[in-house]
Amino acid sequence: MASHEEAFRAVMVAIKDQAEAIGAADHLNENTKAAALRDLAAAYRHLRGGAQPGGVSVDK
């Protein structure tokens, strides 16, 4: 079984690879690329423990 660090690293690499593939995809229109990158950004924020879109936390 993979350790937490190995799993974390694997997901981070997958997010990076997908973002690069989306950026290079000529067959996708700009709206589709933007939606896919938005979803990857949300996955990244969730993985890193950052603020989430629609969250109710208040930062000072």
C-alpha positions in Angstrom: 0.0 0.0 0.0 1.3 3.4 -0.9 2.2 5.9 1.8 0.3 9.2 2.2 3.3 11.0 0.8 3.5 8.8 -2.3 -0.2 9.1 -2.9 -0.1 12.9 -2.5 2.8 13.1 -4.9 1.1 10.9 -7.5 -2.0 13.0 -7.4 0.0 16.2 -7.7 1.8 14.8 -10.7 -1.4 13.7 -12.3 -2.9 17.2 -11.9 0.2 18.8 -13.4 0.2 16.3 -16.4 -3.5 16.9 -17.0 -3.1 20.7 -16.9 -0.3 20.5 -19.4 -2.3 18.2 -21.7 -5.3 20.5 -21.6 -3.1 23.5 -22.4 -1.6 21.7 -25.4 -4.9 20.3 -26.7 -5.8 22.0 -30.0 -9.1 20.1 -30.4 -10.6 21.7 -27.3 -12.3 25.2 -27.4 -11.3 27.8 -24.9 -14.5 27.4 -22.8 -13.8 23.7 -22.4 -10.2 24.3 -21.5 -11.2 26.9 -18.9 -13.7 24.6 -17.3 -11.2 21.7 -17.2 -8.5 23.9 -15.7 -11.0 25.3 -13.1 -11.8 21.8 -12.0 -8.1 20.9 -11.8 -7.5 24.0 -9.7 -10.2 23.0 -7.3 -8.7 19.5 -7.0 -5.3 21.2 -6.3 -6.8 23.5 -3.6 -8.7 20.5 -2.0 -5.5 18.4 -2.0 -3.4 21.2 -0.5 -6.1 22.0 2.1 -6.7 25.6 0.9 -9.8 27.6 0.7 -12.5 26.1 -1.4 -14.9 27.9 -3.8 -18.2 28.4 -2.0 -16.6 27.9 1.4 -17.8 29.7 4.4 -14.5 30.4 6.1 -13.5 34.1 6.6 -9.9 35.1 6.2 -8.6 38.1 8.1 
